[in-house]
């Protein structure tokens, strides 16, 4: 992935979990948190939540990737020519990020 051109990138800090808040309260704000990340290159889509790899999928055609605002899903066709999607609910996409995705993917 180091040699691939990044076409879309959304990166943010992970949310503080309920149990982290209950156990550490104010200290949880200062603890190191993971990152949530969505990267789309010319060959693949990489999706991480709290530094955990959720999806790393190669796809066929960038021009056929769509972002559905209503369902918060990215639709694409993978290397095996199957229609697939990735739900972005865990990424907590903001209004600005929605506009960014729409401009890049639709």
Jmol script that loads the backbone (N, CA, C; Angstrom):
load data "model"
ATOM      1  N   UNK A   1       0.798  -1.174   0.000  1.00  0.00           N
ATOM      2  CA  UNK A   1       0.000   0.000   0.000  1.00  0.00           C
ATOM      3  C   UNK A   1       0.860   1.263   0.000  1.00  0.00           C
ATOM      4  N   UNK A   2       2.099   1.148   0.335  1.00  0.00           N
ATOM      5  CA  UNK A   2       2.989   2.308   0.383  1.00  0.00           C
ATOM      6  C   UNK A   2       3.174   2.941  -0.990  1.00  0.00           C
ATOM      7  N   UNK A   3       3.136   2.126  -2.041  1.00  0.00           N
ATOM      8  CA  UNK A   3       3.374   2.637  -3.383  1.00  0.00           C
ATOM      9  C   UNK A   3       2.102   3.040  -4.115  1.00  0.00           C
ATOM     10  N   UNK A   4       0.956   2.915  -3.462  1.00  0.00           N
ATOM     11  CA  UNK A   4      -0.310   3.230  -4.103  1.00  0.00           C
ATOM     12  C   UNK A   4      -0.711   4.676  -3.826  1.00  0.00           C
ATOM     13  N   UNK A   5      -1.297   5.302  -4.829  1.00  0.00           N
ATOM     14  CA  UNK A   5      -1.760   6.678  -4.689  1.00  0.00           C
ATOM     15  C   UNK A   5      -3.065   6.720  -3.909  1.00  0.00           C
ATOM     16  N   UNK A   6      -3.122   7.553  -2.882  1.00  0.00           N
ATOM     17  CA  UNK A   6      -4.312   7.692  -2.045  1.00  0.00           C
ATOM     18  C   UNK A   6      -5.294   8.640  -2.722  1.00  0.00           C
ATOM     19  N   UNK A   7      -6.509   8.156  -3.002  1.00  0.00           N
ATOM     20  CA  UNK A   7      -7.530   8.962  -3.658  1.00  0.00           C
ATOM     21  C   UNK A   7      -8.512   9.557  -2.652  1.00  0.00           C
ATOM     22  N   UNK A   8      -8.821   8.818  -1.599  1.00  0.00           N
ATOM     23  CA  UNK A   8      -9.742   9.268  -0.549  1.00  0.00           C
ATOM     24  C   UNK A   8      -9.154   8.855   0.792  1.00  0.00           C
ATOM     25  N   UNK A   9      -9.177   9.791   1.756  1.00  0.00           N
ATOM     26  CA  UNK A   9      -8.661   9.454   3.088  1.00  0.00           C
ATOM     27  C   UNK A   9      -9.470  10.205   4.140  1.00  0.00           C
ATOM     28  N   UNK A  10      -9.994   9.443   5.102  1.00  0.00           N
ATOM     29  CA  UNK A  10     -10.656  10.015   6.274  1.00  0.00           C
ATOM     30  C   UNK A  10      -9.993   9.374   7.487  1.00  0.00           C
ATOM     31  N   UNK A  11      -9.485  10.221   8.367  1.00  0.00           N
ATOM     32  CA  UNK A  11      -8.778   9.731   9.549  1.00  0.00           C
ATOM     33  C   UNK A  11      -9.245  10.525  10.762  1.00  0.00           C
ATOM     34  N   UNK A  12      -9.517   9.829  11.851  1.00  0.00           N
ATOM     35  CA  UNK A  12      -9.930  10.495  13.091  1.00  0.00           C
ATOM     36  C   UNK A  12      -9.595   9.614  14.278  1.00  0.00           C
ATOM     37  N   UNK A  13      -9.632  10.219  15.466  1.00  0.00           N
ATOM     38  CA  UNK A  13      -9.393   9.456  16.684  1.00  0.00           C
ATOM     39  C   UNK A  13     -10.615   8.605  16.985  1.00  0.00           C
ATOM     40  N   UNK A  14     -10.387   7.432  17.542  1.00  0.00           N
ATOM     41  CA  UNK A  14     -11.484   6.558  17.931  1.00  0.00           C
ATOM     42  C   UNK A  14     -12.248   7.157  19.098  1.00  0.00           C
ATOM     43  N   UNK A  15     -13.498   6.761  19.208  1.00  0.00           N
ATOM     44  CA  UNK A  15     -14.325   7.207  20.332  1.00  0.00           C
ATOM     45  C   UNK A  15     -13.866   6.543  21.615  1.00  0.00           C
ATOM     46  N   UNK A  16     -14.162   7.198  22.722  1.00  0.00           N
ATOM     47  CA  UNK A  16     -13.912   6.600  24.032  1.00  0.00           C
ATOM     48  C   UNK A  16     -15.080   5.674  24.329  1.00  0.00           C
ATOM     49  N   UNK A  17     -14.797   4.432  24.615  1.00  0.00           N
ATOM     50  CA  UNK A  17     -15.840   3.458  24.888  1.00  0.00           C
ATOM     51  C   UNK A  17     -16.511   3.679  26.238  1.00  0.00           C
ATOM     52  N   UNK A  18     -17.701   3.120  26.373  1.00  0.00           N
ATOM     53  CA  UNK A  18     -18.473   3.259  27.612  1.00  0.00           C
ATOM     54  C   UNK A  18     -17.687   2.759  28.818  1.00  0.00           C
ATOM     55  N   UNK A  19     -17.076   1.584  28.691  1.00  0.00           N
ATOM     56  CA  UNK A  19     -16.358   1.009  29.837  1.00  0.00           C
ATOM     57  C   UNK A  19     -15.093   1.784  30.143  1.00  0.00           C
ATOM     58  N   UNK A  20     -14.440   2.322  29.107  1.00  0.00           N
ATOM     59  CA  UNK A  20     -13.273   3.174  29.367  1.00  0.00           C
ATOM     60  C   UNK A  20     -13.686   4.382  30.195  1.00  0.00           C
ATOM     61  N   UNK A  21     -14.812   4.965  29.824  1.00  0.00           N
ATOM     62  CA  UNK A  21     -15.297   6.133  30.553  1.00  0.00           C
ATOM     63  C   UNK A  21     -15.665   5.764  31.983  1.00  0.00           C
ATOM     64  N   UNK A  22     -16.331   4.627  32.165  1.00  0.00           N
ATOM     65  CA  UNK A  22     -16.751   4.218  33.504  1.00  0.00           C
ATOM     66  C   UNK A  22     -15.563   3.899  34.408  1.00  0.00           C
ATOM     67  N   UNK A  23     -14.556   3.256  33.852  1.00  0.00           N
ATOM     68  CA  UNK A  23     -13.415   2.835  34.669  1.00  0.00           C
ATOM     69  C   UNK A  23     -12.412   3.955  34.922  1.00  0.00           C
ATOM     70  N   UNK A  24     -12.190   4.779  33.914  1.00  0.00           N
ATOM     71  CA  UNK A  24     -11.117   5.769  34.037  1.00  0.00           C
ATOM     72  C   UNK A  24     -11.617   7.212  34.054  1.00  0.00           C
ATOM     73  N   UNK A  25     -12.887   7.425  33.851  1.00  0.00           N
ATOM     74  CA  UNK A  25     -13.568   8.720  33.770  1.00  0.00           C
ATOM     75  C   UNK A  25     -12.708   9.765  33.075  1.00  0.00           C
ATOM     76  N   UNK A  26     -12.307  10.818  33.764  1.00  0.00           N
ATOM     77  CA  UNK A  26     -11.576  11.920  33.100  1.00  0.00           C
ATOM     78  C   UNK A  26     -10.223  11.488  32.569  1.00  0.00           C
ATOM     79  N   UNK A  27      -9.610  10.492  33.156  1.00  0.00           N
ATOM     80  CA  UNK A  27      -8.300  10.035  32.677  1.00  0.00           C
ATOM     81  C   UNK A  27      -8.386   9.452  31.263  1.00  0.00           C
ATOM     82  N   UNK A  28      -9.570   8.949  30.888  1.00  0.00           N
ATOM     83  CA  UNK A  28      -9.714   8.343  29.567  1.00  0.00           C
ATOM     84  C   UNK A  28      -9.505   9.361  28.444  1.00  0.00           C
ATOM     85  N   UNK A  29      -9.703  10.644  28.730  1.00  0.00           N
ATOM     86  CA  UNK A  29      -9.459  11.665  27.712  1.00  0.00           C
ATOM     87  C   UNK A  29      -7.970  11.807  27.401  1.00  0.00           C
ATOM     88  N   UNK A  30      -7.125  11.461  28.349  1.00  0.00           N
ATOM     89  CA  UNK A  30      -5.685  11.626  28.174  1.00  0.00           C
ATOM     90  C   UNK A  30      -4.983  10.334  27.780  1.00  0.00           C
ATOM     91  N   UNK A  31      -5.706   9.230  27.835  1.00  0.00           N
ATOM     92  CA  UNK A  31      -5.131   7.950  27.444  1.00  0.00           C
ATOM     93  C   UNK A  31      -5.003   7.910  25.923  1.00  0.00           C
ATOM     94  N   UNK A  32      -4.032   7.172  25.436  1.00  0.00           N
ATOM     95  CA  UNK A  32      -3.875   7.082  23.977  1.00  0.00           C
ATOM     96  C   UNK A  32      -5.040   6.287  23.393  1.00  0.00           C
ATOM     97  N   UNK A  33      -5.653   6.878  22.389  1.00  0.00           N
ATOM     98  CA  UNK A  33      -6.778   6.237  21.723  1.00  0.00           C
ATOM     99  C   UNK A  33      -6.312   5.775  20.350  1.00  0.00           C
ATOM    100  N   UNK A  34      -7.048   4.832  19.807  1.00  0.00           N
ATOM    101  CA  UNK A  34      -6.741   4.341  18.476  1.00  0.00           C
ATOM    102  C   UNK A  34      -7.210   5.318  17.409  1.00  0.00           C
ATOM    103  N   UNK A  35      -7.014   4.920  16.178  1.00  0.00           N
ATOM    104  CA  UNK A  35      -7.453   5.730  15.049  1.00  0.00           C
ATOM    105  C   UNK A  35      -8.481   4.970  14.241  1.00  0.00           C
ATOM    106  N   UNK A  36      -9.418   5.725  13.677  1.00  0.00           N
ATOM    107  CA  UNK A  36     -10.374   5.207  12.712  1.00  0.00           C
ATOM    108  C   UNK A  36      -9.936   5.756  11.367  1.00  0.00           C
ATOM    109  N   UNK A  37      -9.926   4.897  10.355  1.00  0.00           N
ATOM    110  CA  UNK A  37      -9.319   5.290   9.090  1.00  0.00           C
ATOM    111  C   UNK A  37     -10.036   4.631   7.918  1.00  0.00           C
ATOM    112  N   UNK A  38     -10.290   5.424   6.892  1.00  0.00           N
ATOM    113  CA  UNK A  38     -10.794   4.929   5.618  1.00  0.00           C
ATOM    114  C   UNK A  38      -9.861   5.460   4.544  1.00  0.00           C
ATOM    115  N   UNK A  39      -9.259   4.558   3.790  1.00  0.00           N
ATOM    116  CA  UNK A  39      -8.375   4.934   2.686  1.00  0.00           C
ATOM    117  C   UNK A  39      -8.840   4.203   1.438  1.00  0.00           C
ATOM    118  N   UNK A  40      -8.971   4.953   0.354  1.00  0.00           N
ATOM    119  CA  UNK A  40      -9.270   4.363  -0.946  1.00  0.00           C
ATOM    120  C   UNK A  40      -8.134   4.745  -1.880  1.00  0.00           C
ATOM    121  N   UNK A  41      -7.437   3.724  -2.398  1.00  0.00           N
ATOM    122  CA  UNK A  41      -6.373   3.945  -3.366  1.00  0.00           C
ATOM    123  C   UNK A  41      -6.887   3.520  -4.742  1.00  0.00           C
ATOM    124  N   UNK A  42      -6.010   3.489  -5.712  1.00  0.00           N
ATOM    125  CA  UNK A  42      -6.419   3.079  -7.062  1.00  0.00           C
ATOM    126  C   UNK A  42      -6.722   1.585  -7.148  1.00  0.00           C
ATOM    127  N   UNK A  43      -6.302   0.821  -6.134  1.00  0.00           N
ATOM    128  CA  UNK A  43      -6.478  -0.629  -6.186  1.00  0.00           C
ATOM    129  C   UNK A  43      -7.323  -1.210  -5.054  1.00  0.00           C
ATOM    130  N   UNK A  44      -7.370  -0.535  -3.913  1.00  0.00           N
ATOM    131  CA  UNK A  44      -7.978  -1.163  -2.739  1.00  0.00           C
ATOM    132  C   UNK A  44      -8.684  -0.165  -1.839  1.00  0.00           C
ATOM    133  N   UNK A  45      -9.519  -0.741  -0.964  1.00  0.00           N
ATOM    134  CA  UNK A  45     -10.188   0.013   0.088  1.00  0.00           C
ATOM    135  C   UNK A  45      -9.733  -0.574   1.415  1.00  0.00           C
ATOM    136  N   UNK A  46      -9.228   0.283   2.300  1.00  0.00           N
ATOM    137  CA  UNK A  46      -8.761  -0.136   3.615  1.00  0.00           C
ATOM    138  C   UNK A  46      -9.595   0.600   4.660  1.00  0.00           C
ATOM    139  N   UNK A  47     -10.131  -0.154   5.619  1.00  0.00           N
ATOM    140  CA  UNK A  47     -11.027   0.394   6.638  1.00  0.00           C
ATOM    141  C   UNK A  47     -10.588  -0.126   7.994  1.00  0.00           C
ATOM    142  N   UNK A  48     -10.188   0.780   8.888  1.00  0.00           N
ATOM    143  CA  UNK A  48      -9.756   0.425  10.242  1.00  0.00           C
ATOM    144  C   UNK A  48     -10.627   1.140  11.264  1.00  0.00           C
ATOM    145  N   UNK A  49     -10.986   0.450  12.325  1.00  0.00           N
ATOM    146  CA  UNK A  49     -11.686   1.041  13.452  1.00  0.00           C
ATOM    147  C   UNK A  49     -10.888   0.708  14.707  1.00  0.00           C
ATOM    148  N   UNK A  50     -10.518   1.740  15.450  1.00  0.00           N
ATOM    149  CA  UNK A  50      -9.728   1.589  16.673  1.00  0.00           C
ATOM    150  C   UNK A  50      -8.456   0.778  16.413  1.00  0.00           C
ATOM    151  N   UNK A  51      -7.772   1.112  15.340  1.00  0.00           N
ATOM    152  CA  UNK A  51      -6.528   0.467  14.893  1.00  0.00           C
ATOM    153  C   UNK A  51      -6.698  -1.008  14.522  1.00  0.00           C
ATOM    154  N   UNK A  52      -7.920  -1.478  14.405  1.00  0.00           N
ATOM    155  CA  UNK A  52      -8.184  -2.869  14.029  1.00  0.00           C
ATOM    156  C   UNK A  52      -8.655  -2.912  12.577  1.00  0.00           C
ATOM    157  N   UNK A  53      -7.987  -3.713  11.764  1.00  0.00           N
ATOM    158  CA  UNK A  53      -8.334  -3.820  10.355  1.00  0.00           C
ATOM    159  C   UNK A  53      -9.690  -4.494  10.193  1.00  0.00           C
ATOM    160  N   UNK A  54     -10.637  -3.770   9.601  1.00  0.00           N
ATOM    161  CA  UNK A  54     -11.977  -4.287   9.368  1.00  0.00           C
ATOM    162  C   UNK A  54     -12.078  -4.837   7.954  1.00  0.00           C
ATOM    163  N   UNK A  55     -11.619  -4.056   6.979  1.00  0.00           N
ATOM    164  CA  UNK A  55     -11.659  -4.479   5.571  1.00  0.00           C
ATOM    165  C   UNK A  55     -10.387  -4.044   4.863  1.00  0.00           C
ATOM    166  N   UNK A  56      -9.886  -4.892   4.000  1.00  0.00           N
ATOM    167  CA  UNK A  56      -8.797  -4.580   3.069  1.00  0.00           C
ATOM    168  C   UNK A  56      -9.144  -5.327   1.794  1.00  0.00           C
ATOM    169  N   UNK A  57      -9.835  -4.643   0.891  1.00  0.00           N
ATOM    170  CA  UNK A  57     -10.409  -5.293  -0.284  1.00  0.00           C
ATOM    171  C   UNK A  57      -9.920  -4.617  -1.549  1.00  0.00           C
ATOM    172  N   UNK A  58      -9.533  -5.421  -2.524  1.00  0.00           N
ATOM    173  CA  UNK A  58      -9.186  -4.886  -3.837  1.00  0.00           C
ATOM    174  C   UNK A  58     -10.450  -4.783  -4.676  1.00  0.00           C
ATOM    175  N   UNK A  59     -10.528  -3.745  -5.487  1.00  0.00           N
ATOM    176  CA  UNK A  59     -11.700  -3.533  -6.324  1.00  0.00           C
ATOM    177  C   UNK A  59     -11.276  -3.335  -7.776  1.00  0.00           C
ATOM    178  N   UNK A  60     -12.267  -3.312  -8.682  1.00  0.00           N
ATOM    179  CA  UNK A  60     -11.979  -3.234 -10.113  1.00  0.00           C
ATOM    180  C   UNK A  60     -11.872  -1.820 -10.660  1.00  0.00           C
ATOM    181  N   UNK A  61     -12.870  -0.978 -10.413  1.00  0.00           N
ATOM    182  CA  UNK A  61     -12.949   0.294 -11.118  1.00  0.00           C
ATOM    183  C   UNK A  61     -13.341   1.416 -10.163  1.00  0.00           C
ATOM    184  N   UNK A  62     -12.455   2.391  -9.991  1.00  0.00           N
ATOM    185  CA  UNK A  62     -12.711   3.515  -9.088  1.00  0.00           C
ATOM    186  C   UNK A  62     -13.949   4.307  -9.508  1.00  0.00           C
ATOM    187  N   UNK A  63     -14.167   4.435 -10.792  1.00  0.00           N
ATOM    188  CA  UNK A  63     -15.296   5.238 -11.277  1.00  0.00           C
ATOM    189  C   UNK A  63     -16.652   4.620 -10.927  1.00  0.00           C
ATOM    190  N   UNK A  64     -16.669   3.358 -10.541  1.00  0.00           N
ATOM    191  CA  UNK A  64     -17.918   2.684 -10.187  1.00  0.00           C
ATOM    192  C   UNK A  64     -18.151   2.606  -8.680  1.00  0.00           C
ATOM    193  N   UNK A  65     -17.302   3.239  -7.892  1.00  0.00           N
ATOM    194  CA  UNK A  65     -17.509   3.279  -6.449  1.00  0.00           C
ATOM    195  C   UNK A  65     -18.510   4.387  -6.153  1.00  0.00           C
ATOM    196  N   UNK A  66     -19.522   4.067  -5.366  1.00  0.00           N
ATOM    197  CA  UNK A  66     -20.544   5.036  -4.976  1.00  0.00           C
ATOM    198  C   UNK A  66     -20.672   5.090  -3.472  1.00  0.00           C
ATOM    199  N   UNK A  67     -21.027   6.279  -2.988  1.00  0.00           N
ATOM    200  CA  UNK A  67     -21.311   6.450  -1.567  1.00  0.00           C
ATOM    201  C   UNK A  67     -22.792   6.763  -1.422  1.00  0.00           C
ATOM    202  N   UNK A  68     -23.512   5.922  -0.667  1.00  0.00           N
ATOM    203  CA  UNK A  68     -24.930   6.124  -0.423  1.00  0.00           C
ATOM    204  C   UNK A  68     -25.089   6.860   0.909  1.00  0.00           C
ATOM    205  N   UNK A  69     -25.539   8.106   0.831  1.00  0.00           N
ATOM    206  CA  UNK A  69     -25.666   8.942   2.020  1.00  0.00           C
ATOM    207  C   UNK A  69     -26.717   8.392   2.982  1.00  0.00           C
ATOM    208  N   UNK A  70     -27.813   7.888   2.451  1.00  0.00           N
ATOM    209  CA  UNK A  70     -28.915   7.413   3.300  1.00  0.00           C
ATOM    210  C   UNK A  70     -28.518   6.215   4.163  1.00  0.00           C
ATOM    211  N   UNK A  71     -27.735   5.297   3.608  1.00  0.00           N
ATOM    212  CA  UNK A  71     -27.346   4.099   4.354  1.00  0.00           C
ATOM    213  C   UNK A  71     -25.926   4.183   4.911  1.00  0.00           C
ATOM    214  N   UNK A  72     -25.182   5.232   4.553  1.00  0.00           N
ATOM    215  CA  UNK A  72     -23.785   5.413   4.949  1.00  0.00           C
ATOM    216  C   UNK A  72     -22.934   4.199   4.543  1.00  0.00           C
ATOM    217  N   UNK A  73     -23.079   3.825   3.266  1.00  0.00           N
ATOM    218  CA  UNK A  73     -22.336   2.680   2.719  1.00  0.00           C
ATOM    219  C   UNK A  73     -21.594   3.073   1.448  1.00  0.00           C
ATOM    220  N   UNK A  74     -20.438   2.464   1.275  1.00  0.00           N
ATOM    221  CA  UNK A  74     -19.694   2.582   0.026  1.00  0.00           C
ATOM    222  C   UNK A  74     -19.954   1.307  -0.767  1.00  0.00           C
ATOM    223  N   UNK A  75     -20.458   1.456  -1.993  1.00  0.00           N
ATOM    224  CA  UNK A  75     -20.734   0.317  -2.881  1.00  0.00           C
ATOM    225  C   UNK A  75     -19.657   0.250  -3.959  1.00  0.00           C
ATOM    226  N   UNK A  76     -19.199  -0.975  -4.253  1.00  0.00           N
ATOM    227  CA  UNK A  76     -18.152  -1.164  -5.255  1.00  0.00           C
ATOM    228  C   UNK A  76     -18.212  -2.591  -5.786  1.00  0.00           C
ATOM    229  N   UNK A  77     -17.413  -2.867  -6.817  1.00  0.00           N
ATOM    230  CA  UNK A  77     -17.312  -4.210  -7.394  1.00  0.00           C
ATOM    231  C   UNK A  77     -15.899  -4.713  -7.119  1.00  0.00           C
ATOM    232  N   UNK A  78     -15.799  -5.869  -6.449  1.00  0.00           N
ATOM    233  CA  UNK A  78     -14.489  -6.394  -6.073  1.00  0.00           C
ATOM    234  C   UNK A  78     -13.808  -7.111  -7.242  1.00  0.00           C
ATOM    235  N   UNK A  79     -12.621  -7.635  -7.005  1.00  0.00           N
ATOM    236  CA  UNK A  79     -11.825  -8.311  -8.040  1.00  0.00           C
ATOM    237  C   UNK A  79     -12.525  -9.540  -8.613  1.00  0.00           C
ATOM    238  N   UNK A  80     -13.417 -10.140  -7.843  1.00  0.00           N
ATOM    239  CA  UNK A  80     -14.145 -11.319  -8.308  1.00  0.00           C
ATOM    240  C   UNK A  80     -15.445 -10.933  -8.994  1.00  0.00           C
ATOM    241  N   UNK A  81     -15.589  -9.630  -9.286  1.00  0.00           N
ATOM    242  CA  UNK A  81     -16.747  -9.062  -9.978  1.00  0.00           C
ATOM    243  C   UNK A  81     -18.055  -9.251  -9.220  1.00  0.00           C
ATOM    244  N   UNK A  82     -17.963  -9.236  -7.904  1.00  0.00           N
ATOM    245  CA  UNK A  82     -19.145  -9.284  -7.043  1.00  0.00           C
ATOM    246  C   UNK A  82     -19.401  -7.891  -6.498  1.00  0.00           C
ATOM    247  N   UNK A  83     -20.679  -7.515  -6.430  1.00  0.00           N
ATOM    248  CA  UNK A  83     -21.019  -6.224  -5.853  1.00  0.00           C
ATOM    249  C   UNK A  83     -20.910  -6.319  -4.337  1.00  0.00           C
ATOM    250  N   UNK A  84     -20.185  -5.392  -3.736  1.00  0.00           N
ATOM    251  CA  UNK A  84     -19.949  -5.409  -2.292  1.00  0.00           C
ATOM    252  C   UNK A  84     -20.211  -4.026  -1.716  1.00  0.00           C
ATOM    253  N   UNK A  85     -20.282  -3.957  -0.420  1.00  0.00           N
ATOM    254  CA  UNK A  85     -20.405  -2.665   0.240  1.00  0.00           C
ATOM    255  C   UNK A  85     -19.683  -2.697   1.578  1.00  0.00           C
ATOM    256  N   UNK A  86     -19.364  -1.501   2.051  1.00  0.00           N
ATOM    257  CA  UNK A  86     -18.770  -1.329   3.373  1.00  0.00           C
ATOM    258  C   UNK A  86     -19.613  -0.291   4.102  1.00  0.00           C
ATOM    259  N   UNK A  87     -20.142  -0.662   5.252  1.00  0.00           N
ATOM    260  CA  UNK A  87     -20.907   0.272   6.083  1.00  0.00           C
ATOM    261  C   UNK A  87     -19.967   1.148   6.888  1.00  0.00           C
ATOM    262  N   UNK A  88     -20.227   2.452   6.885  1.00  0.00           N
ATOM    263  CA  UNK A  88     -19.346   3.388   7.568  1.00  0.00           C
ATOM    264  C   UNK A  88     -19.933   3.929   8.867  1.00  0.00           C
ATOM    265  N   UNK A  89     -20.909   3.255   9.443  1.00  0.00           N
ATOM    266  CA  UNK A  89     -21.526   3.740  10.681  1.00  0.00           C
ATOM    267  C   UNK A  89     -20.523   3.861  11.824  1.00  0.00           C
ATOM    268  N   UNK A  90     -19.600   2.924  11.936  1.00  0.00           N
ATOM    269  CA  UNK A  90     -18.619   2.958  13.017  1.00  0.00           C
ATOM    270  C   UNK A  90     -17.612   4.097  12.858  1.00  0.00           C
ATOM    271  N   UNK A  91     -17.506   4.635  11.650  1.00  0.00           N
ATOM    272  CA  UNK A  91     -16.574   5.734  11.393  1.00  0.00           C
ATOM    273  C   UNK A  91     -17.127   7.074  11.884  1.00  0.00           C
ATOM    274  N   UNK A  92     -18.456   7.139  12.149  1.00  0.00           N
ATOM    275  CA  UNK A  92     -19.100   8.362  12.617  1.00  0.00           C
ATOM    276  C   UNK A  92     -18.816   9.517  11.664  1.00  0.00           C
ATOM    277  N   UNK A  93     -19.231   9.353  10.438  1.00  0.00           N
ATOM    278  CA  UNK A  93     -18.956  10.321   9.379  1.00  0.00           C
ATOM    279  C   UNK A  93     -19.696  11.633   9.662  1.00  0.00           C
ATOM    280  N   UNK A  94     -18.966  12.751   9.627  1.00  0.00           N
ATOM    281  CA  UNK A  94     -19.552  14.070   9.851  1.00  0.00           C
ATOM    282  C   UNK A  94     -20.124  14.619   8.543  1.00  0.00           C
ATOM    283  N   UNK A  95     -20.829  15.735   8.644  1.00  0.00           N
ATOM    284  CA  UNK A  95     -21.413  16.365   7.458  1.00  0.00           C
ATOM    285  C   UNK A  95     -20.321  16.728   6.443  1.00  0.00           C
ATOM    286  N   UNK A  96     -19.216  17.292   6.911  1.00  0.00           N
ATOM    287  CA  UNK A  96     -18.115  17.666   6.016  1.00  0.00           C
ATOM    288  C   UNK A  96     -17.521  16.438   5.338  1.00  0.00           C
ATOM    289  N   UNK A  97     -17.397  15.349   6.079  1.00  0.00           N
ATOM    290  CA  UNK A  97     -16.856  14.116   5.502  1.00  0.00           C
ATOM    291  C   UNK A  97     -17.828  13.511   4.490  1.00  0.00           C
ATOM    292  N   UNK A  98     -19.122  13.644   4.739  1.00  0.00           N
ATOM    293  CA  UNK A  98     -20.126  13.176   3.775  1.00  0.00           C
ATOM    294  C   UNK A  98     -19.983  13.949   2.474  1.00  0.00           C
ATOM    295  N   UNK A  99     -19.830  15.261   2.575  1.00  0.00           N
ATOM    296  CA  UNK A  99     -19.668  16.082   1.376  1.00  0.00           C
ATOM    297  C   UNK A  99     -18.385  15.717   0.637  1.00  0.00           C
ATOM    298  N   UNK A 100     -17.331  15.457   1.380  1.00  0.00           N
ATOM    299  CA  UNK A 100     -16.056  15.040   0.790  1.00  0.00           C
ATOM    300  C   UNK A 100     -16.214  13.716   0.040  1.00  0.00           C
ATOM    301  N   UNK A 101     -16.860  12.731   0.681  1.00  0.00           N
ATOM    302  CA  UNK A 101     -17.077  11.430   0.035  1.00  0.00           C
ATOM    303  C   UNK A 101     -17.944  11.559  -1.197  1.00  0.00           C
ATOM    304  N   UNK A 102     -18.991  12.358  -1.108  1.00  0.00           N
ATOM    305  CA  UNK A 102     -19.869  12.560  -2.262  1.00  0.00           C
ATOM    306  C   UNK A 102     -19.108  13.179  -3.430  1.00  0.00           C
ATOM    307  N   UNK A 103     -18.249  14.142  -3.146  1.00  0.00           N
ATOM    308  CA  UNK A 103     -17.505  14.788  -4.219  1.00  0.00           C
ATOM    309  C   UNK A 103     -16.472  13.868  -4.855  1.00  0.00           C
ATOM    310  N   UNK A 104     -15.904  12.979  -4.067  1.00  0.00           N
ATOM    311  CA  UNK A 104     -14.869  12.072  -4.575  1.00  0.00           C
ATOM    312  C   UNK A 104     -15.426  10.805  -5.213  1.00  0.00           C
ATOM    313  N   UNK A 105     -16.592  10.341  -4.738  1.00  0.00           N
ATOM    314  CA  UNK A 105     -17.064   9.025  -5.151  1.00  0.00           C
ATOM    315  C   UNK A 105     -18.305   9.032  -6.028  1.00  0.00           C
ATOM    316  N   UNK A 106     -19.067  10.080  -6.087  1.00  0.00           N
ATOM    317  CA  UNK A 106     -20.302  10.070  -6.889  1.00  0.00           C
ATOM    318  C   UNK A 106     -20.155  10.903  -8.133  1.00  0.00           C
TER     319      UNK A 106
END
end "model"
wireframe off; spacefill off
backbone 0.3
color backbone group
